[in-house]
Amino acid sequence: MPLPALVIDDDLTTRTVLEKILSRNGFDVAVAGDGEEGLAIAARLHPALVVTDLLLPKADGPAVCARIRSNPSLAGTKIVVVTGIKNPTFQREARNSGADAVLEKPVDADALMKVVRTLIPGV
């Protein structure tokens, strides 16, 4: 049975690419275009994995991470932040908010799956 995953990104192309990578690797993927929509889907879906952009409308990546981490029903969810921002301060903020990993865009499929397999053994 495929594991549920959620991709949150306001860029349709990035969202589609991430969805395809995860789908090809055995995930059942839901998508959202902003942070609030992503949080609502996460609350319903209880995904094993959330891949989220750092800069999002309605709730940014650090807020998404913090709210997922504060929800006891999402305690096992792993979070990977993907960002085009190369500023270490922003990346540190994402980690401090609860991200398990941060990857820079454009995201390489192999690099993403290496991180995912480290976070979720057996994928």
Secondary structure, 3 states (H helix, E strand, C coil): CCEEEEEECCCHHHHHHHHHHHHHCCEEEEEECCHHHHHHHHHHHCCCEEEEECCCCCCCHHHHHHHHHCCHHHCCCEEEEEECCCCHHHHHHHHHCCCCEEEECCCCHHHHHHHHHHHCCCC
